[in-house]
Amino acid sequence: MNTAVSEKPANPRIDDLRINGERLWAALMELAKIGATEKGGVCRLTLTDLDKQGRDLVTGWAREAGMSVVIDKIGNGFMRRPGRNNALPPIMTGSHIDTQPTGGKFDGNYGVLAGLEVVRTLNDHGIETEAPIEVAFWTNEEGSRFVPVMMGSGVFAKAFTLEHAYAARDTAGKSVREELERIGYIGAQEPGDHPIGAYFETHIEQGPVLEDNDKTIGVVSGVLGIRWFDCTVTGMEAHAGPTPMALRKDALQVATHLMQEVVAAALRHKPHGRGTVGMVHVHPNSRNVIPGRVKFSIDLRNATDALVDTMAAEVKAFAAQLSKDSGLPINIELVSSYPAQIFHGDCVDAVARAAAKLGYSNMPAVSGAGHDAVYMAQLAPAGMIFIPCKDGISHNEIEDAKPEHITAGCNVLLHAMLERAGT
């Protein structure tokens, strides 16, 4: 007798379900008009009048789709489509609609509008889910006007307090609380008083890996851990002409050796090691003066905290030896640390199954950038879906993605969410 447990029979109605790609693309282009730049990008900084217009547009679309809208005290928005059993925690998707000063049409915006398109598609076909479906937009993910970055999701996850976020000010001295009140998006719900059954986030990759491998879907297993350091090498200024090479205390020449070690450490810890020196200040920065002090940034990333810490230890050991050999003091100070986040296996597998079922080429991926999904993964099972972006470019007005990839990512999101929500 066959005692094997039979699999749940396929539901052709669900299996054949696809989103309306043209409608999703049109929504993205409509939202992109708010804060549109001459170069084809978007400048819609958080909590500005333009951000209010974007929020109003998106929440208006949600209400037209029959969704209820709740705003919490940090301005996060939760747009809800009820299920058969509303006592169940919602299956949530989302991202952000604030942009960089020279941002693009897709970063963040795609994740929110893809969620809205999932709901519109379910409405079109009269499909009811067991658990509710929610689409979230998170306040100040970009951090380009206020710090910290990922502010709304961070407050929601209790990574920092609401009071700390409220007190943040922009360069003009305006606070988060003042601006939330001004644009009418300071809600009544306490951040975090909102259950989540599972969370998915759809996003352009913001890197070149998918495009380079000619894959449509990135099945994201997690987000790289990050350590930021400030390094200062102290030498002595002297005239570039009269001072012989052997008698110099050239801070820049010593610093460049350490900068190369940052890159070398990343190359030693493949495939996800990242090492970047992105900011350098040379003192006194004069053509005919030997540099007396160099301060530069160090950005180290990898798939696990252990690997990032190993890279940091190697760079520090190299710096200690370099200081001993050169006689110049080298100080390395940790200024920020973000732990690596591994996504839940069930959600990662749901994304992979959806991509395979739909026939999309796919590959494992990791995110080198932070996303709101990082904080959500601390509260509930979470996963991410990547699609390619042209030349891997993001945080740039020329950021671009193909309509067929936009559609593919949303179809994967639809089926991954349905698997978790139940039909």
C-alpha positions in Angstrom: 0.0 0.0 0.0 1.3 3.5 -0.9 1.6 5.4 2.4 3.1 8.6 0.8 1.4 11.8 1.7 -0.2 13.3 -1.4 0.6 16.8 -2.3 -2.1 19.5 -2.3 -3.7 19.4 -5.8 -2.8 22.3 -8.1 -5.3 25.0 -8.5 -5.3 25.9 -12.2 -7.1 29.2 -11.5 -4.3 30.3 -9.2 -1.4 28.8 -11.1 -2.4 30.7 -14.3 -2.8 34.0 -12.5 -0.6 36.9 -13.8 -0.5 40.6 -13.0 -1.3 43.4 -15.4 2.2 44.6 -16.3 1.0 47.5 -18.3 -1.1 48.8 -15.4 1.9 48.4 -13.0 4.2 50.3 -15.4 1.7 53.1 -15.8 1.4 53.4 -12.0 5.2 53.7 -11.7 5.3 56.3 -14.4 2.5 58.3 -12.8 4.1 58.3 -9.4 7.4 59.3 -11.1 5.8 62.6 -12.2 5.8 63.8 -8.6 9.3 65.3 -8.2 10.3 64.5 -11.8 13.8 65.9 -12.7 15.0 67.1 -16.1 17.3 64.1 -16.5 14.4 61.6 -16.1 14.8 60.8 -12.5 12.9 61.7 -9.3 13.7 64.0 -6.4 11.0 63.3 -3.7 12.7 63.7 -0.4 10.9 62.3 2.7 8.3 64.4 4.5 8.4 67.2 1.9 5.3 68.5 0.0 6.2 66.2 -2.8 6.4 63.2 -0.5 2.9 64.1 0.7 1.7 64.2 -2.9 3.2 60.8 -3.5 1.6 59.4 -0.3 -1.7 60.8 -1.2 -1.6 59.3 -4.6 -0.7 55.8 -3.4 -3.2 55.8 -0.5 -5.8 57.0 -2.9 -5.1 54.1 -5.3 -5.3 51.7 -2.3 -8.7 53.0 -1.2 -10.0 52.7 -4.8 -8.9 49.1 -4.6 -11.0 48.6 -1.5 -8.2 48.7 1.0 -8.2 50.3 4.4 -5.3 52.6 5.3 -3.7 53.0 8.7 -0.8 55.4 9.4 1.3 55.0 12.5 3.1 57.7 14.6 6.3 57.6 12.5 4.2 58.0 9.3 4.5 54.4 8.1 1.5 53.4 6.0 -0.3 50.0 6.0 -2.8 49.4 3.2 -4.9 46.3 4.0 -7.0 43.9 1.9 -9.0 41.7 4.2 -8.9 37.9 4.1 -11.4 35.2 5.0 -9.8 35.0 8.5 -8.8 38.5 9.6 -7.6 37.2 12.9 -4.6 35.9 11.1 -1.6 38.2 10.8 -1.4 39.8 7.4 1.0 38.7 4.7 2.8 41.9 4.0 4.8 43.4 1.2 6.2 46.9 0.7 9.1 49.3 0.5 9.4 53.1 0.4 8.4 56.0 -1.9 10.9 58.6 -0.7 13.9 59.0 -3.0 17.5 60.3 -3.2 18.0 63.9 -4.3 19.0 62.5 -7.7 17.0 59.3 -7.5 15.3 57.1 -10.0 11.8 55.9 -10.8 12.1 52.4 -9.3 14.1 52.3 -6.1 11.5 51.7 -3.4 8.6 52.8 -5.5 8.5 49.5 -7.4 8.2 47.5 -4.1 5.2 49.5 -3.0 3.4 49.6 -6.4 4.1 45.9 -7.0 2.2 45.2 -3.8 -0.7 47.4 -4.9 -0.7 45.6 -8.3 -1.0 42.2 -6.5 -4.1 43.5 -4.8 -5.6 44.8 -8.0 -5.0 41.5 -9.7 -6.7 39.6 -6.9 -9.6 42.0 -7.2 -9.8 41.5 -11.0 -10.1 37.7 -10.6 -12.3 37.7 -7.4 -9.7 35.7 -5.4 -10.0 35.8 -1.7 -7.1 34.9 0.5 -7.2 33.2 3.9 -5.0 35.7 5.6 -5.2 39.5 4.9 -2.8 41.1 2.4 -1.1 44.3 3.3 1.1 46.7 1.4 3.3 49.0 3.5 5.3 52.1 2.7 8.0 53.0 5.2 9.1 56.5 6.2 12.5 57.8 5.4 14.2 54.7 4.1 16.7 56.6 2.1 18.0 58.8 4.9 18.9 61.5 2.5 17.0 64.2 4.5 17.0 62.8 8.0 19.2 60.2 9.7 19.1 57.3 10.6 18.3 55.6 7.3 15.4 53.1 7.3 13.9 55.2 10.0 10.3 54.1 9.8 11.0 50.4 9.7 13.6 50.8 12.4 11.2 52.5 14.8 8.6 49.8 13.9 11.1 47.1 14.8 12.3 49.0 18.0 15.8 49.3 16.7 15.6 52.9 18.0 12.9 54.9 19.7 10.2 57.1 18.3 11.5 60.0 20.3 15.0 59.6 18.7 13.4 59.6 15.2 11.2 62.6 16.0 14.2 64.6 17.1 16.2 64.2 13.9 16.6 67.4 12.0 17.5 68.3 8.4 20.0 70.8 7.3 17.4 73.6 7.6 16.8 72.6 11.3 13.3 71.1 10.7 12.5 68.0 12.7 10.9 64.8 11.7 8.0 65.3 14.1 7.4 68.9 12.8 7.4 67.7 9.2 5.2 64.7 9.8 2.6 67.0 11.4 2.9 69.6 8.7 2.1 67.1 5.9 -0.6 65.3 7.9 1.1 61.9 8.2 1.5 61.5 11.9 -0.9 58.7 12.7 -2.3 57.4 15.9 -1.0 53.8 15.9 2.1 53.0 18.0 4.9 51.8 15.7 5.2 48.0 16.0 1.6 47.5 17.3 0.9 45.8 14.0 1.2 42.1 13.4 3.0 40.6 10.4 2.6 37.0 9.3 5.4 37.2 6.6 7.0 40.0 4.7 8.2 40.2 1.1 10.0 43.1 -0.6 10.4 43.4 -4.4 13.3 45.6 -5.5 15.6 46.4 -8.4 18.9 44.8 -7.6 20.9 48.1 -7.5 23.9 46.1 -8.8 25.0 44.4 -12.0 25.0 40.7 -11.0 21.7 39.7 -12.5 22.2 41.6 -15.7 25.7 40.1 -16.0 24.4 36.6 -15.6 21.4 37.3 -17.8 18.9 36.2 -15.1 15.4 37.7 -14.6 14.9 37.0 -10.9 17.3 37.1 -7.9 16.2 34.9 -5.1 17.6 36.9 -2.2 19.0 34.9 0.7 20.0 37.8 2.9 21.6 41.2 3.3 25.3 41.8 3.8 26.6 42.9 7.1 28.3 46.3 7.1 31.1 47.9 9.1 32.0 51.6 8.6 35.3 53.0 9.9 37.1 56.3 9.9 40.8 56.0 9.5 43.3 58.7 10.2 47.0 58.5 9.3 49.1 61.3 10.9 52.4 62.4 9.4 54.0 65.8 9.1 53.6 68.6 6.5 56.8 69.7 4.8 57.9 71.4 1.6 57.8 69.1 -1.4 61.0 70.5 -2.8 63.7 70.6 -0.1 62.6 67.5 1.8 64.4 64.3 0.6 62.2 61.2 0.1 63.9 59.2 2.8 63.2 61.9 5.4 59.5 62.4 4.7 56.6 61.6 7.0 54.1 61.4 4.1 50.7 60.5 5.5 49.2 60.0 2.0 51.7 57.4 0.9 51.1 55.4 4.0 47.4 55.7 3.7 47.4 54.4 0.1 48.9 51.2 1.2 46.1 50.7 3.8 43.5 51.6 1.2 44.8 48.8 -1.1 44.6 46.4 1.9 40.9 47.2 2.2 40.3 46.0 -1.3 42.6 43.0 -0.9 40.7 41.9 2.2 37.5 41.9 0.2 39.1 39.9 -2.6 40.4 37.3 -0.1 36.8 36.7 1.2 34.9 35.9 -1.9 32.2 35.8 -3.3 30.4 38.4 -1.1 33.4 40.4 0.3 33.2 44.1 -0.4 35.8 46.7 0.5 35.5 50.4 -0.4 37.3 53.6 0.3 34.9 56.2 -0.8 35.9 59.4 1.0 39.3 60.9 1.4 40.4 64.1 3.1 44.1 65.2 2.6 45.6 67.9 4.8 46.7 70.5 3.9 45.7 69.5 0.3 48.3 71.8 -1.3 50.2 70.9 -4.5 53.7 71.5 -3.1 53.2 70.4 0.5 53.8 66.8 1.7 50.5 65.6 3.3 50.6 65.7 7.0 47.3 64.0 7.7 44.9 61.8 5.8 41.5 60.8 6.9 39.5 58.3 4.9 36.5 56.1 5.1 36.5 52.2 5.1 33.4 50.3 4.1 33.6 46.5 4.7 30.7 44.1 3.8 30.1 40.4 3.7 27.4 37.8 3.9 28.0 37.0 7.6 29.0 39.0 10.6 31.9 36.6 11.2 33.3 37.3 7.8 33.0 41.1 8.1 34.7 40.9 11.5 37.5 38.8 10.0 38.0 41.3 7.2 38.1 44.2 9.8 40.6 42.3 11.9 42.8 41.8 8.9 42.7 45.4 8.0 43.5 46.5 11.5 46.4 44.1 11.8 47.8 45.4 8.5 47.4 48.9 9.8 49.3 48.1 13.0 52.2 46.6 11.1 52.2 49.5 8.6 52.3 52.0 11.5 55.2 50.2 13.1 57.1 50.1 9.8 56.5 53.7 8.8 56.6 55.2 12.3 53.3 57.1 11.6 50.3 56.8 13.9 47.3 55.2 12.4 43.9 55.3 14.1 40.9 53.3 13.0 37.5 54.1 14.6 34.3 52.2 14.1 31.5 54.7 13.2 28.6 52.4 12.2 27.8 48.7 12.2 24.9 46.9 10.6 24.5 43.1 11.2 24.1 40.7 8.4 20.5 39.5 8.0 19.7 36.1 6.7 16.1 35.8 5.4 13.8 33.0 6.5 14.2 29.8 4.5 10.4 29.4 4.0 10.1 32.8 2.3 13.3 32.3 0.3 12.0 29.0 -0.9 8.6 30.5 -1.7 10.3 33.1 -4.0 12.3 30.3 -5.7 9.3 28.1 -6.2 7.3 31.0 -7.7 10.1 31.9 -10.1 10.5 28.3 -11.2 6.7 27.7 -11.6 6.4 30.8 -13.7 9.4 29.8 -15.9 11.6 32.8 -15.1 15.4 32.3 -15.1 16.7 32.9 -11.6 19.7 32.6 -9.4 20.6 33.0 -5.7 21.4 36.6 -4.7 22.4 38.7 -1.8 21.7 42.3 -1.1 24.7 44.6 -0.7 22.5 47.5 0.3 20.1 47.9 3.3 16.4 47.6 2.9 13.3 47.8 5.2 13.1 44.0 4.9 16.2 43.8 7.2 14.2 45.2 10.1 11.1 43.2 9.1 13.1 40.0 9.2 13.7 40.6 12.9 10.0 40.4 13.5 8.6 37.8 11.0 9.6 35.5 8.2 10.9 37.6 5.4 12.3 37.4 1.9 13.2 39.6 -1.1 12.9 39.4 -4.8 15.4 41.2 -7.1 15.0 42.1 -10.8 17.8 43.5 -12.9 18.4 47.2 -13.4 20.3 48.6 -16.4 24.0 48.6 -15.9 23.4 47.9 -12.2 22.9 51.7 -11.6 20.7 53.0 -8.8 20.6 56.2 -6.7 20.9 57.9 -10.0 18.5 59.7 -12.3 19.3 57.3 -15.1 18.2 54.3 -13.1 16.2 52.1 -15.4 14.5 48.7 -15.6 12.8 46.7 -18.4 9.0 46.5 -18.3 9.2 42.7 -18.7 11.4 42.5 -15.6 9.1 44.7 -13.7 6.2 42.4 -14.6 8.2 39.2 -13.8 9.2 40.4 -10.3 5.6 41.3 -9.5 4.3 37.9 -10.8 6.8 36.2 -8.5 5.7 38.4 -5.6 2.0 37.5 -6.3 2.6 33.8 -6.2 5.0 33.9 -3.2 2.4 35.9 -1.2 -0.4 33.6 -2.2 1.5 30.6 -1.0 1.9 32.2 2.4 -1.6 33.8 2.6 -3.5 30.7 1.4 -6.4 30.7 -1.0 
